[in-house]
Amino acid sequence: MRAPSEEKSDDSKDSFCEELEQVFDHFPKYHMEILLDFNAKFGRQDIFKPTAWNDSLYQDNNDNGVRTEKLCHIQNPGC
């Protein structure tokens, strides 16, 4: 699956996230899931530390970074 770039519509990003959630729902919960979104920029805000730790290259996030972070928390609420 290819993640939509930052300039794509919210509808296309929402559709992608919904499809990705459905894919993840088919995995057993004990398996490690790795999500790569090269269009996402994680900022150095505290909300991104569980996902990007302190190693973010970006000062600020973009919309795709926020969406990826939300998806990670939906799949792993303890994160």
Secondary structure, DSSP 4 states (H G I P E B T S, - for coil): --PPPTTS-HHHHHHHHHHHHHHHHTS-TTS------TT----SSGGGHHHHTT--S-SS--HHHHHHHHHHHHH-TT-
